[in-house]
Amino acid sequence: MKKIQFISVQELKDSSIVQTNVDEKILSQCITEFQELELQQVLGKATYKRLSNVLVSGATISGYTYSDEDTLLFDVIKPVMVYGSLLYSISPLHYKLTNKGVQNITDDNAKTGDGRDLESLKSNYTTKLEGYKRFLIEHLETDEDPETEAPCSTDTTFAITGISIPDNSFNEEEAYRASAYKTGYYRRIIY
């Protein structure tokens, strides 16, 4: 059974900086991995299966048209898929596993930077992925369809600031006391 992908390899190439000669097998595998490992958790199993069936119907039934809600949802899902797939593809495109060990893949004319370039690229894609994932979760929470509610366990930490505060676990009083003890300044605040 062939796996259904929410974006094609060509759409990934058209929507990103990936060049046309990049190995499609690796990109296809990264799209599937991201879709199954992360997108399914954000959408929930019921919505994920329904959208997969919609894609199968669109590909197999001639004249099939997507509903406006599904079209809008696919438009919100597409950037999440693009940046998630790019993030998943960085390592497999940069390294290959051979019988001699892990090797860095470089062309003769390519300049390879140090590890900071790779980490900077990963950080950039992670930031964009988290932003688009937040848009997707907000869309799922605010649309009219009760089936597309975002699961409660989905982490919506926003990574742009570099500060990670998990959802619903910030205690203002505890944070104030912890910072007051570090600075030596503590003033009693009545909550």
C-alpha positions in Angstrom: 0.0 0.0 0.0 1.4 3.4 -1.0 1.6 6.0 1.6 -0.4 9.2 1.0 1.6 12.4 1.3 0.1 15.7 2.1 2.6 17.5 -0.2 4.5 16.1 -3.1 8.3 16.2 -3.5 7.8 18.7 -6.4 5.7 21.0 -4.1 8.5 20.8 -1.5 11.0 21.8 -4.1 8.9 24.6 -5.5 8.1 26.0 -2.0 11.7 25.9 -0.6 15.3 26.4 -1.3 15.8 22.7 -2.3 17.3 22.4 -5.7 15.7 20.4 -8.5 18.5 17.8 -8.6 18.2 16.7 -5.0 17.5 13.0 -4.4 13.7 12.6 -4.5 13.8 9.3 -2.6 15.3 11.1 0.5 12.8 14.0 0.3 9.9 11.6 -0.1 11.0 9.6 2.9 11.4 12.8 5.0 7.9 14.0 4.0 6.4 10.7 5.1 8.3 10.7 8.4 7.3 14.2 9.4 3.8 13.6 8.4 3.4 10.4 10.4 5.5 11.4 13.5 4.4 15.0 14.0 1.5 16.1 11.7 -0.7 13.2 12.8 -0.3 14.3 16.5 -1.2 17.9 15.7 -4.3 17.0 13.6 -5.5 14.0 15.7 -6.1 10.5 14.3 -9.6 11.1 13.1 -8.8 14.3 11.1 -5.6 12.8 9.8 -7.5 9.7 8.4 -10.3 11.8 7.0 -7.8 14.1 5.2 -5.9 11.0 3.9 -9.1 9.6 2.5 -9.9 13.0 0.9 -6.5 12.9 -0.8 -7.0 9.3 -2.0 -10.5 10.3 -3.3 -9.0 13.3 -5.1 -6.3 11.2 -6.7 -8.5 8.3 -7.8 -12.0 9.7 -8.6 -12.1 11.8 -11.7 -13.9 15.1 -11.2 -13.6 14.9 -7.4 -13.6 18.4 -5.8 -12.4 19.3 -2.4 -14.7 21.1 0.0 -13.8 24.7 0.8 -13.0 23.7 4.4 -10.6 21.0 3.3 -9.0 23.3 0.8 -8.4 25.9 3.5 -7.1 23.2 5.9 -4.7 21.9 3.3 -3.5 25.5 2.7 -2.7 25.8 6.4 -1.1 22.4 6.5 1.2 23.0 3.5 3.8 25.4 5.2 3.9 23.1 8.2 4.7 20.2 5.9 7.3 22.1 4.0 9.3 23.3 7.0 8.9 20.1 8.9 10.1 18.0 5.9 13.0 20.4 5.3 14.0 20.0 8.9 13.8 16.2 8.7 15.8 16.2 5.5 18.8 18.2 6.6 20.8 15.3 8.1 20.0 12.7 5.4 20.9 15.1 2.7 24.1 16.2 4.4 25.4 12.7 5.5 25.2 9.2 4.1 25.8 5.9 5.7 28.2 3.6 3.9 30.0 0.4 4.8 32.9 2.6 5.8 30.8 4.7 8.3 29.1 8.0 8.2 30.3 10.3 5.5 29.7 14.0 4.8 28.3 14.4 1.3 30.0 17.2 -0.6 30.4 18.1 -4.2 33.8 18.9 -5.6 32.9 22.5 -6.2 30.8 22.9 -3.0 32.2 24.8 -0.1 31.4 23.2 3.2 31.0 25.4 6.2 31.5 24.4 9.8 28.8 22.9 12.0 27.4 26.4 12.8 26.0 26.7 9.3 24.0 23.5 9.7 22.8 24.4 13.2 21.8 27.9 12.0 19.8 26.3 9.2 18.1 23.9 11.6 17.3 26.7 14.0 15.8 28.8 11.2 13.6 25.9 10.0 12.6 25.0 13.5 11.5 28.6 14.2 9.4 28.7 11.0 7.9 25.2 11.7 6.9 26.2 15.2 5.2 29.4 13.9 3.3 27.6 11.2 2.4 24.8 13.6 0.9 27.4 15.9 -1.2 28.8 13.0 -2.4 25.3 12.3 -3.4 24.6 15.9 -5.2 28.0 16.1 -7.0 27.1 12.8 -8.1 23.8 14.2 -9.3 25.4 17.4 -11.3 28.1 15.7 -12.9 26.4 12.7 -16.5 25.3 12.7 -15.8 21.5 12.4 -15.9 19.8 15.9 -13.9 16.9 14.5 -10.8 19.1 13.8 -10.1 20.1 17.4 -6.4 20.1 18.2 -5.5 17.4 20.8 -5.0 18.7 24.3 -1.5 17.1 24.5 -0.1 19.1 21.6 2.8 21.3 22.7 2.3 24.8 21.4 5.5 26.3 22.7 6.5 29.1 20.5 10.2 28.9 19.7 10.9 32.3 18.2 12.0 34.0 21.4 14.3 31.2 22.5 12.4 30.9 25.7 10.4 27.8 26.3 7.4 28.0 28.6 5.3 24.8 28.5 1.6 25.3 28.2 -0.5 25.8 31.3 2.5 25.3 33.7 3.8 28.8 34.4 3.5 29.8 38.1 4.0 33.5 38.4 4.6 33.5 42.2 7.1 30.7 42.0 9.0 32.4 39.1 9.1 35.7 41.1 10.5 34.0 44.2 13.1 32.0 42.2 14.3 35.2 40.5 14.3 37.1 43.8 16.5 34.6 45.5 19.0 34.8 42.7 19.2 38.5 42.7 19.1 38.9 46.5 16.1 41.2 46.2 12.8 39.9 47.5 9.7 42.0 48.1 6.6 40.4 49.4 3.8 40.6 46.9 0.3 39.6 48.0 -1.4 37.4 45.4 
